[in-house]
Amino acid sequence: MDGDNQTTVTEFLLLGFSEESEQEDVVFGMFLGMYMVTISGNLLIILAVSCDPHLHTPMYFFLANLSSVDICFSSVTVPKALVNYMVRSKSISYMECMAQIYFFFAFGTTDNFLLSVMAYDRYVAICHPLHYTLMMSPRLCVLLVVLSWVITHLHALLHILLIVRLTFCSYNAVPHFYCDPYLILKLSCSDTFINDVTAVAEGEMIFMTPFVCIVISYAYICSKVLKMPSAQGIRKAMSTCGSHLTVVCLFYGAILGVYMHPSSSYSLQDAVASVIFTVVTPMANPFIYSLRNCDIKGALRKIILRS
């Protein structure tokens, strides 16, 4: 390498989706609108669960935590992209980029774990309704949430420690609107073998464990539902799972679209899947959970009338 290529970078350039001013205006408007909807929608869910005593149950406790994580997850990437557009800059400092990667890992994985905890909650509610209160005690609910946060932050810490030991040379352009860990690793001029092995071994275990728990939970739920004698019982059981299943499909579909297919270069398909994963899913969750949920709609109606 020549001297220029040996220069260590102090910032990265987030190229975003387009170099054309008109297209950037459209993207900015879309991102600003979706971010505002994400914050307000998830805050309303948290407010509804907090203020209505009828919603102080395990299912809504987990839903409020999921909304909190969605706010945090969306706030990791979108505000920086909006600020860069307003100041007409594409730069992000090295420390900001590392912080963004850490919280991207932490909150993205916490979403994953909370979805598996919610699947287990639905399994207990449908397959063991008489023991639901005993099995889903407040202490267990808090423990499941705390464990989810601890495991995912340890996961994020492991990966960020492996990334900060790398050297990044003169080329620092990231073809995205945030510091995607996969794209950042490709910019390194150090050996990323340990990072790659860790991503495959530990990363896939962290990803697959909640996913397998969700699949097993719904396998038991389907088995129980098929044995129900009345159609009304089947409809009631499935109505409690429909919203969660929709979110699960959206969440894992986006992850598969981003990280689970071989790609030598960053493509439009990757960009769309990334936006769905980081922006659309956190925005859609409040709508998915509230539109078909009479309890949430009732609580929100009370809050609006009271105000």
Phi, psi and chi 1 to 4 in degrees:
 res  aa     phi    psi   chi1   chi2   chi3   chi4
   1 MET       -  148.6  -72.3 -173.1 -178.9      -
   2 ASP   -86.4  176.9   57.0   28.3      -      -
   3 GLY   -60.9  -36.4      -      -      -      -
   4 ASP   -64.5  -40.8 -179.6   59.6      -      -
   5 ASN   -70.9  -19.5  -71.3  -24.0      -      -
   6 GLN   -82.2  -10.7  -65.2  -88.1   -8.9      -
   7 THR   -64.9  127.3  -56.0      -      -      -
   8 THR   -77.9  133.0  -57.1      -      -      -
   9 VAL   -78.7  147.1  -59.0      -      -      -
  10 THR  -112.2   -6.0   57.3      -      -      -
  11 GLU  -153.8  163.5   65.2  176.5   14.8      -
  12 PHE  -119.6  158.1  -65.5   95.0      -      -
  13 LEU  -108.9  118.7  -61.5  178.4      -      -
  14 LEU   -91.0  104.6  -57.7  177.7      -      -
  15 LEU   -75.1  -19.7  -59.0 -177.6      -      -
  16 GLY    72.2 -148.8      -      -      -      -
  17 PHE  -105.3  -24.9  -61.4  114.0      -      -
  18 SER  -151.1  149.8  173.9      -      -      -
  19 GLU   -95.4  -11.8  -64.2  -70.1  -23.7      -
  20 GLU   -82.9  134.7  -62.4 -178.6   15.2      -
  21 SER   -61.1  -42.6  178.2      -      -      -
  22 GLU   -65.0  -42.4  -69.6 -176.8    0.6      -
  23 GLN   -67.4  -36.5  -68.6 -176.8   -3.3      -
  24 GLU   -63.5  -36.9  -77.2 -169.2  -18.9      -
  25 ASP   -61.6  -41.8  -68.4  -17.7      -      -
  26 VAL   -65.9  -45.8  173.4      -      -      -
  27 VAL   -61.6  -42.5  171.8      -      -      -
  28 PHE   -60.2  -46.8  173.3   80.3      -      -
  29 GLY   -60.9  -43.0      -      -      -      -
  30 MET   -63.7  -46.7  -70.9  175.6   56.7      -
  31 PHE   -64.2  -42.2  -89.4   46.7      -      -
  32 LEU   -63.1  -44.9  179.0   60.7      -      -
  33 GLY   -63.3  -46.1      -      -      -      -
  34 MET   -66.1  -37.2  -72.0 -170.1  -69.6      -
  35 TYR   -66.5  -42.5 -176.5   63.6      -      -
  36 MET   -63.8  -40.3  -68.0  176.3   65.0      -
  37 VAL   -65.8  -40.4  170.8      -      -      -
  38 THR   -60.2  -49.1  -61.4      -      -      -
  39 ILE   -63.8  -50.8  -60.8  -60.5      -      -
  40 SER   -66.7  -41.8   56.6      -      -      -
  41 GLY   -63.8  -46.7      -      -      -      -
  42 ASN   -70.6  -34.3  -77.2  -70.3      -      -
  43 LEU   -64.3  -37.3  -79.5  176.4      -      -
  44 LEU   -64.1  -39.9  -77.7  173.6      -      -
  45 ILE   -61.6  -46.9  -67.0  -70.4      -      -
  46 ILE   -62.2  -42.3  -63.9  169.5      -      -
  47 LEU   -65.3  -42.7 -173.7   62.6      -      -
  48 ALA   -62.3  -45.3      -      -      -      -
  49 VAL   -66.9  -37.2  173.2      -      -      -
  50 SER   -70.9  -38.3  -57.8      -      -      -
  51 CYS   -88.3  -24.3  -65.0      -      -      -
  52 ASP   -99.2  113.8 -165.9  -29.3      -      -
  53 PRO   -60.1  -26.8  -21.7   32.5      -      -
  54 HIS   -67.8  -17.5  -63.1   97.8      -      -
  55 LEU   -99.3   10.1  -59.6 -176.0      -      -
  56 HIS   -85.2   64.7  -67.1  175.6      -      -
  57 THR  -126.3  163.6   62.9      -      -      -
  58 PRO   -54.9  -43.0  -29.0   36.5      -      -
  59 MET   -59.2  -45.3 -179.4  175.4   75.4      -
  60 TYR   -79.5  -25.6  -66.5  111.9      -      -
  61 PHE   -62.2  -45.4  171.6   70.6      -      -
  62 PHE   -67.4  -37.1  -64.2  135.7      -      -
  63 LEU   -64.1  -41.5  177.7   57.0      -      -
  64 ALA   -63.8  -38.9      -      -      -      -
  65 ASN   -66.1  -39.6  -85.0  -85.2      -      -
  66 LEU   -62.9  -40.3 -176.9   67.9      -      -
  67 SER   -64.6  -39.1  -68.0      -      -      -
  68 SER   -61.9  -44.5  -58.6      -      -      -
  69 VAL   -66.6  -37.8  173.6      -      -      -
  70 ASP   -62.8  -39.3  -77.8  -21.2      -      -
  71 ILE   -61.5  -46.6  -69.8  173.0      -      -
  72 CYS   -64.3  -44.0  -63.8      -      -      -
  73 PHE   -63.4  -44.5 -173.7   46.2      -      -
  74 SER   -66.6  -33.7 -175.9      -      -      -
  75 SER   -74.5  -13.5  -61.7      -      -      -
  76 VAL   -68.6  -37.7  169.0      -      -      -
  77 THR  -112.2  -42.7   56.6      -      -      -
  78 VAL   -67.8  -47.9  178.5      -      -      -
  79 PRO   -56.0  -40.6  -27.3   36.4      -      -
  80 LYS   -64.3  -39.6  179.0   60.5  179.0  176.5
  81 ALA   -64.1  -39.8      -      -      -      -
  82 LEU   -67.3  -43.6  -63.8  176.2      -      -
  83 VAL   -62.9  -44.1  169.0      -      -      -
  84 ASN   -58.9  -38.3  -85.2    7.5      -      -
  85 TYR   -66.7  -43.7  173.0   84.1      -      -
  86 MET   -66.4  -34.8  -71.9 -171.5  -69.5      -
  87 VAL   -95.0    6.0  -60.3      -      -      -
  88 ARG    54.8   48.5  -60.9  -62.6  176.4  180.0
  89 SER  -131.5  152.5  170.1      -      -      -
  90 LYS  -116.9    5.4  -66.3 -178.1  179.0  -64.8
  91 SER   -88.1  150.0   67.3      -      -      -
  92 ILE  -140.0  130.6 -179.5  172.0      -      -
  93 SER   -66.7  160.2   70.7      -      -      -
  94 TYR   -57.0  -46.0  176.6   84.1      -      -
  95 MET   -66.2  -40.1  -68.5  -56.2  -63.5      -
  96 GLU   -62.3  -40.3  -75.3  178.4  -40.1      -
  97 CYS   -64.7  -44.3 -174.8      -      -      -
  98 MET   -64.3  -39.8  -65.9  -57.8  107.3      -
  99 ALA   -64.3  -40.6      -      -      -      -
 100 GLN   -62.8  -41.8 -160.9  174.2   70.5      -
 101 ILE   -64.0  -43.1  -68.8  173.9      -      -
 102 TYR   -58.9  -51.8  174.3   86.0      -      -
 103 PHE   -73.0  -26.6  -71.4  111.7      -      -
 104 PHE   -61.8  -47.3  178.5   84.8      -      -
 105 PHE   -61.6  -48.2  -85.8  126.2      -      -
 106 ALA   -63.4  -54.9      -      -      -      -
 107 PHE   -74.0  -35.9  -65.9  129.1      -      -
 108 GLY   -62.4  -40.3      -      -      -      -
 109 THR   -75.6  -32.3  -44.1      -      -      -
 110 THR   -62.9  -40.2  -54.9      -      -      -
 111 ASP   -53.3  -46.2 -110.2   -5.7      -      -
 112 ASN   -58.0  -48.7 -167.8   11.5      -      -
 113 PHE   -67.8  -39.9  -87.2   76.9      -      -
 114 LEU   -65.8  -35.5  -74.6  177.1      -      -
 115 LEU   -63.2  -36.5  -72.7  173.9      -      -
 116 SER   -71.1  -37.1   70.2      -      -      -
 117 VAL   -64.2  -40.4  168.3      -      -      -
 118 MET   -66.8  -34.6  -66.0  171.8   77.6      -
 119 ALA   -65.0  -41.6      -      -      -      -
 120 TYR   -62.8  -40.1  174.3   72.2      -      -
 121 ASP   -60.2  -43.0  171.9   69.9      -      -
 122 ARG   -66.9  -36.7  -66.7  -60.4   82.5 -152.4
 123 TYR   -60.7  -46.4  154.9   73.1      -      -
 124 VAL   -65.2  -41.3  175.6      -      -      -
 125 ALA   -64.0  -36.0      -      -      -      -
 126 ILE   -91.8  -40.3  -66.7  172.6      -      -
 127 CYS   -89.0  -24.4  -61.7      -      -      -
 128 HIS  -135.4   59.4  -56.7  -77.2      -      -
 129 PRO   -62.8  -33.7   21.5  -31.9      -      -
 130 LEU   -72.1  -23.4  -61.7  179.1      -      -
 131 HIS  -107.5   12.1  -59.6   93.3      -      -
 132 TYR   -59.2  -48.7  179.4   75.5      -      -
 133 THR   -61.8  -38.5  -54.7      -      -      -
 134 LEU   -72.2  -44.0 -179.9   64.4      -      -
 135 MET   -73.0  -35.7  -66.5  177.3   68.6      -
 136 MET  -104.9   62.0  -63.1  -57.4  -63.7      -
 137 SER   -70.8  155.7   64.4      -      -      -
 138 PRO   -54.7  -37.8  -26.8   34.7      -      -
 139 ARG   -63.7  -43.1 -177.2  178.1  179.3 -179.1
 140 LEU   -66.2  -40.5  177.1   62.7      -      -
 141 CYS   -60.2  -46.8  -67.6      -      -      -
 142 VAL   -63.5  -41.1  172.0      -      -      -
 143 LEU   -62.3  -42.1  179.4   62.8      -      -
 144 LEU   -63.7  -40.4  -71.4  172.1      -      -
 145 VAL   -69.0  -44.6  170.2      -      -      -
 146 VAL   -62.3  -43.4  169.8      -      -      -
 147 LEU   -61.1  -39.8  -82.9  175.6      -      -
 148 SER   -60.4  -45.5  -62.9      -      -      -
 149 TRP   -66.2  -42.9  -78.7   83.5      -      -
 150 VAL   -65.1  -48.3  170.4      -      -      -
 151 ILE   -61.3  -44.3  -68.6  171.4      -      -
 152 THR   -71.2  -33.7   53.6      -      -      -
 153 HIS   -73.1  -32.8  -82.8  -88.4      -      -
 154 LEU   -65.7  -39.8  -71.3  175.1      -      -
 155 HIS   -59.8  -46.4  163.5   70.8      -      -
 156 ALA   -64.8  -40.1      -      -      -      -
 157 LEU   -63.5  -42.1 -178.0   62.1      -      -
 158 LEU   -58.4  -47.7  170.1   64.3      -      -
 159 HIS   -71.5  -37.1  -76.5  -84.2      -      -
 160 ILE   -70.7  -33.3 -159.5   64.0      -      -
 161 LEU   -65.6  -33.9  -71.1  175.8      -      -
 162 LEU   -73.4  -29.2  -69.8  175.8      -      -
 163 ILE   -78.6  -41.1  -68.3  175.0      -      -
 164 VAL   -68.3  -16.3  -63.9      -      -      -
 165 ARG   -79.1  -12.3   70.5 -178.1 -180.0   83.8
 166 LEU   -79.1  157.8  -58.4  175.8      -      -
 167 THR  -105.6  133.8  -58.6      -      -      -
 168 PHE  -114.8  125.7  -63.7   92.5      -      -
 169 CYS   -93.2 -156.2  -58.6      -      -      -
 170 SER   -64.4  -34.7   58.5      -      -      -
 171 TYR   -78.6  118.5 -173.5   74.4      -      -
 172 ASN  -132.3   19.5   62.5  -15.3      -      -
 173 ALA   -86.8  125.2      -      -      -      -
 174 VAL  -108.6  117.4 -178.0      -      -      -
 175 PRO   -77.3   58.8   30.3  -35.2      -      -
 176 HIS  -158.6  173.6 -145.5  -32.3      -      -
 177 PHE   -96.2   -0.1   69.7   95.6      -      -
 178 TYR  -146.8  171.4   67.6   93.1      -      -
 179 CYS   -80.0   86.5  -72.5      -      -      -
 180 ASP   -70.2  124.4 -173.6  -57.4      -      -
 181 PRO   -55.5  -39.4  -22.5   31.4      -      -
 182 TYR   -63.0  -43.4  171.8   72.8      -      -
 183 LEU   -72.5  -34.4  -62.8  177.1      -      -
 184 ILE   -65.0  -41.3  -67.1  -64.3      -      -
 185 LEU   -61.0  -35.4  -76.1  179.4      -      -
 186 LYS   -68.7  -20.2  -68.2  178.7   70.6  174.4
 187 LEU   -84.4  -13.9  -64.8  179.1      -      -
 188 SER   -70.8  141.9  172.9      -      -      -
 189 CYS  -100.6   12.3   48.4      -      -      -
 190 SER   -98.1  170.3  -56.9      -      -      -
 191 ASP   -75.0  121.2 -176.1    6.6      -      -
 192 THR  -102.6   20.4   60.9      -      -      -
 193 PHE   -58.1  -46.4  175.9   75.3      -      -
 194 ILE   -62.5  -41.4  -63.6  176.8      -      -
 195 ASN   -61.1  -43.4  -60.7   72.4      -      -
 196 ASP   -66.0  -43.4  -63.4  -26.1      -      -
 197 VAL   -65.0  -42.4  170.2      -      -      -
 198 THR   -64.1  -40.0  -55.0      -      -      -
 199 ALA   -62.5  -38.8      -      -      -      -
 200 VAL   -74.3  -47.3  172.1      -      -      -
 201 ALA   -75.9  -67.1      -      -      -      -
 202 GLU   -72.9  -41.5 -173.0  -91.2   -9.8      -
 203 GLY   -61.7  -46.2      -      -      -      -
 204 GLU   -70.0  -30.2  -69.4 -165.6    2.5      -
 205 MET   -66.1  -43.6 -179.0 -176.6   69.8      -
 206 ILE   -63.5  -35.9  -71.3  -69.9      -      -
 207 PHE   -74.7  -44.5  169.6   78.9      -      -
 208 MET   -77.2  -32.4  -71.8  -57.2  -62.4      -
 209 THR   -58.8  -52.6  -59.5      -      -      -
 210 PRO   -62.0  -38.2  -20.5   33.0      -      -
 211 PHE   -61.8  -43.6  180.0   73.7      -      -
 212 VAL   -64.2  -39.3  169.5      -      -      -
 213 CYS   -61.2  -39.5  -69.8      -      -      -
 214 ILE   -65.0  -45.1  -67.5  171.9      -      -
 215 VAL   -62.5  -44.9  170.9      -      -      -
 216 ILE   -64.3  -42.9  -67.0  173.1      -      -
 217 SER   -58.8  -45.4  -64.5      -      -      -
 218 TYR   -75.4  -24.1  -85.1  103.3      -      -
 219 ALA   -64.5  -44.7      -      -      -      -
 220 TYR   -66.4  -39.2  -81.7  105.6      -      -
 221 ILE   -62.8  -45.7  -71.0  171.9      -      -
 222 CYS   -61.7  -41.7  -70.7      -      -      -
 223 SER   -60.9  -41.6  176.3      -      -      -
 224 LYS   -68.3  -42.7  179.6   70.8  173.7 -179.2
 225 VAL   -64.1  -40.7  165.8      -      -      -
 226 LEU   -65.4  -20.7  -68.3  174.4      -      -
 227 LYS   -91.8   -4.4  -65.8  176.3 -176.8  177.3
 228 MET   -70.5  136.3  -70.3 -178.5  174.8      -
 229 PRO   -76.7  -29.2   25.7  -32.1      -      -
 230 SER  -108.5  146.9   66.7      -      -      -
 231 ALA   -67.0  -32.4      -      -      -      -
 232 GLN   -63.7  -40.6 -176.0  178.2   -1.2      -
 233 GLY   -63.9  -38.3      -      -      -      -
 234 ILE   -65.8  -44.6  -65.5  174.6      -      -
 235 ARG   -62.8  -41.0  -78.0 -164.0  -60.0  -90.1
 236 LYS   -64.7  -42.4 -175.2  177.7  179.4 -179.7
 237 ALA   -64.7  -43.9      -      -      -      -
 238 MET   -72.2  -29.0  -65.6  -48.5  -63.1      -
 239 SER   -65.9  -30.3   67.1      -      -      -
 240 THR   -76.3  -18.0   64.1      -      -      -
 241 CYS  -105.1  -16.7  -59.8      -      -      -
 242 GLY   -58.1  -47.2      -      -      -      -
 243 SER   -63.4  -44.8  -60.7      -      -      -
 244 HIS   -63.2  -42.9 -179.1 -101.6      -      -
 245 LEU   -62.6  -38.4  -91.7  176.0      -      -
 246 THR   -62.1  -45.8  -56.4      -      -      -
 247 VAL   -64.6  -41.9  171.9      -      -      -
 248 VAL   -59.4  -46.5  166.6      -      -      -
 249 CYS   -63.4  -40.9  -68.3      -      -      -
 250 LEU   -66.0  -44.0 -171.0   61.6      -      -
 251 PHE   -65.6  -53.4 -179.1   82.3      -      -
 252 TYR   -73.2  -30.0  -76.2  101.9      -      -
 253 GLY   -62.7  -41.2      -      -      -      -
 254 ALA   -66.7  -42.0      -      -      -      -
 255 ILE   -61.5  -44.6  -69.0  179.5      -      -
 256 LEU   -62.1  -37.3  -68.6  172.5      -      -
 257 GLY   -66.9  -31.1      -      -      -      -
 258 VAL   -87.1  -50.0  178.6      -      -      -
 259 TYR  -112.9  -10.2  -63.4  110.3      -      -
 260 MET  -107.3   25.5  -64.6  -59.9  170.1      -
 261 HIS  -138.0  143.2   69.1   89.1      -      -
 262 PRO   -68.8  134.6   24.5  -31.8      -      -
 263 SER  -150.6  124.3  178.1      -      -      -
 264 SER   -81.0  -22.0   57.1      -      -      -
 265 SER  -140.7  160.3   61.9      -      -      -
 266 TYR   -75.1  124.8 -168.5   71.7      -      -
 267 SER  -115.4  172.7   65.0      -      -      -
 268 LEU   -62.2  -36.8  178.4   61.5      -      -
 269 GLN   -60.6  -42.0  178.2 -173.3  -11.6      -
 270 ASP   -62.8  -42.0  -62.6  -41.3      -      -
 271 ALA   -63.0  -45.3      -      -      -      -
 272 VAL   -63.4  -45.6  171.8      -      -      -
 273 ALA   -63.2  -37.5      -      -      -      -
 274 SER   -64.2  -42.1  -66.5      -      -      -
 275 VAL   -64.8  -40.7  171.8      -      -      -
 276 ILE   -61.3  -42.8  -67.3  173.5      -      -
 277 PHE   -68.5  -45.2  178.5   48.3      -      -
 278 THR   -92.7  -24.7   57.8      -      -      -
 279 VAL  -119.9  -51.2 -176.1      -      -      -
 280 VAL   -69.9  -45.2  176.0      -      -      -
 281 THR   -61.2  -48.9  -58.7      -      -      -
 282 PRO   -60.7  -30.5  -24.0   34.5      -      -
 283 MET   -74.7  -37.2  178.8 -170.2   70.0      -
 284 ALA   -77.3  -28.3      -      -      -      -
 285 ASN   -52.8  -47.4  -74.8   -5.3      -      -
 286 PRO   -60.5  -37.8  -22.3   32.7      -      -
 287 PHE   -68.7  -43.0  -66.2   98.7      -      -
 288 ILE   -61.9  -41.5  -65.7  171.2      -      -
 289 TYR   -81.3  -22.6  -82.2  106.2      -      -
 290 SER   -98.7  -32.5   60.9      -      -      -
 291 LEU   -62.5  -36.0  -70.5  177.7      -      -
 292 ARG  -105.3   12.2  -63.8 -179.2   59.1 -172.5
 293 ASN  -115.5  107.6 -168.5  -53.1      -      -
 294 CYS   -65.8  -34.0  -65.1      -      -      -
 295 ASP   -63.6  -46.5  -65.8  -27.6      -      -
 296 ILE   -65.2  -44.3  -69.7  -71.8      -      -
 297 LYS   -62.6  -39.1  -74.2 -169.4  -73.1 -172.8
 298 GLY   -65.4  -41.6      -      -      -      -
 299 ALA   -65.5  -41.1      -      -      -      -
 300 LEU   -66.0  -38.3  -68.7  173.9      -      -
 301 ARG   -62.6  -41.7 -164.9  177.0  -62.9  115.2
 302 LYS   -62.5  -41.2  -70.6  177.7 -176.4  176.8
 303 ILE   -63.9  -43.5  -68.3  171.0      -      -
 304 ILE   -65.0  -45.8  -66.1  170.3      -      -
 305 LEU   -65.2  -36.9  -68.0  174.9      -      -
 306 ARG   -66.6  -36.2 -165.7  180.0  -55.8  161.9
 307 SER   -78.1      -   60.5      -      -      -
